[in-house]
Amino acid sequence: MPLAGPWIRYAAFSLCLFGPLELRAQQGGVPVDLELVLAVDVSGSIDEVEARLQREGYVAAFRHPEVVQAIQGGMFGRVAVTYFEWANDEYQRLVADWTLLEDPPGILGFADALAEAPLSRGRWTSISGAIDYGSTLFDGNGFEGFRKVIDVSGDGYNNRGRPAERARDQAVAAGITVNGLPVVNDRPNPWGSPPAFDLDVYYEQRVIGGPGAFIVVAEDFTAFASAILSKLLLEIADSQMPGPLPNESGISIRRAALD
């Protein structure tokens, strides 16, 4: 029986890899490759045009064939996604509840739901509030993923609620990775205040964290759709490539510094 040893080792490896997840699935959670929370800034620094560009960027990304292929290319071939918009520490609006994405009709249906939902607006900016709220959405969501990710997009600093890094650290301690999509632009916000300076550095140092965390920097809102597409592909595929990541016009992608 020369193959017995390798097959036993393979069976043991499979049990270690899939056993805990399948056990949790039996307890009510559908196994998925990724549980993804999309947290989108609609605070006072975002005008109506920018808010629409953000929403349209996500809609276009989920309609893109590369995103469909990435979802179906995972171990389970499915991910779970939810989407909310945020402003101050008391303003978080759920736009699309947890949805299982595993085939083109379901993925396109999620994009359609985002497209049809009305836009919302708020005042002030609480990145910490967005992370704290996003962290609560995983418990009891009906899914069990190998990875849990909160993705925060925005164009300003945290100015309400507790410091962003404290919320980030608490989320990371709970096994959640926080990624970021800072929008860097030179347009004054609707209230006349200047745009945030070195927002990409701020996100690197105070917002993102956890295994494989990264930021995708959109140089302005016109690059937002390309930035979202690149970000979703990286998150879904869980890219761990070393060194610099490929860039497209108007965006840059950087990993969090290792501790």
N, C-alpha and C positions, 0 to 999 in steps of 0.2 A: 504493500500500500504506500508507494512512494509519494503520492500526492496528498495523503491524509494531513500531514503537518501543515503545508501551505493553506489547505482549505480550512483547517481548524483555525489557523491564525486569521484568515480572511473573515470567517464567521464571527470570531471574537471581536475583530476590528469593526465589523458592521454593527454588531450589537452595541459596542461602545459609542459608535457614531450616531446611530439612529434610535437606539433604545430609549434614552431619556426623552427625546423629542416625540417619539411615537407614544410613549406612556402619557405625556402631557396632552397629546392629541386625543387619546382615549378619554382624558378627563375634560374634554370640551374644546380644545384648541386645534384649529386646522393648521398643519405644518406648512410653513412658507419659507422661502429663502430670505425674506426681508420684511420687517414691519417698519414702514416709513411714514413719519409725520412731517407734513409740509407746512411750515409756519411762515406766512407772507405778511410783510409790513404794509399797513394801510394808515399809518400815522399822519400827523399834520404836515410832515415834510414831503409827503407823496401827493402830488396833485392828481386830478381826475384822469388826465392823459396817461400819467405814469402808472396809476393803478390799473388802468385798462391794458397797458402794455405788459404788465406783470401777468395778469390773468391770461391774456392771449398767448403769452410765452409758454405757460404751463399747458394750455389747451393744445397748442401746436406740438409740444414735446410728446405728449401722450398719444397724439395721432401719428407720430413719426414711426416709420417701419423699424428703425434701428432700436427704438425703445421696446417695441413689441418683441423683436428678436431677442433682446437682452433678457426680458422677463422670461421668455420661454426657454432660454438657454441655461437657466439655473438648475440646481439639483432637483428641486421640486417643480420647476417651471411655473412658479406663481409667487406673487408678492401681495402684501396687503398695504393699502395706502389710505391716509386720511388727510384732509386739507382744511386749514383754518386761517383766518386773517386776524391780525392783532394790532393794537396800538398801545394804550397805556396799560398799567398793571391790572386794571379791572376790565379791559376791553379785549376779549377773545371771542371771535364769532366762527362757529363751525360751519363751513361751506359745504363740505362733502364728508359724510361719516365714513367709517372704515369700509373699504370695498376690496373684495378679492379680485385681483387682476391675473388672469391666466390664459385668456384667448382674445383674439382681435375684437369680437363683439363687446366683451366686457371692458376691455381697455378703452375702446372708442366710446363706450357708454359713459365711462368715468370722465373722459374729456368733454363729452356733450353736457354732462351734469355741471361741470365747472363753467362751461360757456354760457349756460342758461341761468346760472345763479346771479342774483343782483350783486352789484359791487357795494362794498361798505367803506366807510371812512371813520376815523377816530382822531383823537388829539393825543399828543405826547408819545414818547417812545419807551417801551419797557421790554427790552430783549429778555431780561430775567423773567418777566411775567410770561412771555411766550414760551421760554424753556420750561418753566414750572408747570404751566398749563399743558404743554405737550407731553411732559413726563407722566401726567396722570392718565393720558389716553391709552396707554398700553395695557393697564390692568383690566382684565375682563373684556378685552376686545374680541375674543373668540378665535385668536390666532396665536401660534407659537412659531417664532422665527429664530433662525440662527443668529440674526443681527437685528438690533433695534436702533433706529436712527431718527433723530430730529434734525430737520434742515431748516435753518433760519435765514431768510432773505430780508434785506433792509438797506436803507440809505442814511442811517444816522446812528449816533451813540445812544446808549441806555441813559435815560434821564428821568425815569420813574421806577419805583420799586427798589428792591435790593440790588447790589452790584451784579452785573451779568456773570462775572466769573464764579460767584458763589452758586448761582443756579446751575451753571455749567458743571461745576465740580460735583454737585449733588447728583446731577443726572448721570455723569460718568461713573460715580460710585455705585449707581444702580444698574450698571451694565449697558448704558445708553451712549451711543456716539452722537456728538453734536457737530454737524457740518454747517458751513455758512456760505451765503452768496451776497457779499457786500456790493452795492451798486455805487461806484465812484463816478461822480459827475460834477461839473462846475456850475450847475444851474442853482440859483437861489431857491429856497423852498417857498411855498405859497405865502408864507408869513413874512418874507423878506430877509430871513436869516441866511447867512452864508452856508454853503454845503459843508459837510463834515470833512475834516482834514485827516489824511492818513487812515481812512476808515478800514482799508484792507489790513493794516498793521493792528488796528484795534480788534478786528475780528480774529486775527491770528492769535493774539495774546489773551483776549478776554472772553471770547465766545466759543470757539471750537475746542473740541477735546475728545478723548476716547480713541480706541483702536482704529487706525486708518483715517482719522479725521482730516478734512481738507477744506479749503475755501476755493470757490470759483469766483474770480473778480470780474464783474461786468464794468467796463470803462464808462458806460453810460446806459440809459434805458433802451437805446436802440440796439445794444448788444445783448439785451436781457434774454431774448429767445435762444440765441446761440449758447449763452451761458447756462441756461436751464437745461437744454438738451445735453450738453457735456456733463453737467452735474448729475442728471438722472442716470445717464449711461454708466458713470463711474460708481454711483451708489448701488445700482442694481447689480452690476457685474462685480462689485466689491474689489475693484482694481487695487492691487498691492504692488504695482510696479515701482522699482527703486528709481531714485534720481528725478530729474524734471519730467513733468507730464506734458503731453503735447498740447500746444496752444492753438487757438484760432484767432482770427482777426477780431479785435475788440475785447478779448477776454484773456485772463491768465489763471492758471491753476496751481495751487501750492499746498503741500502737505503741512500738517502741524509739526512743529519741532518735537523731537523725541525727548522725553525727560531723562 
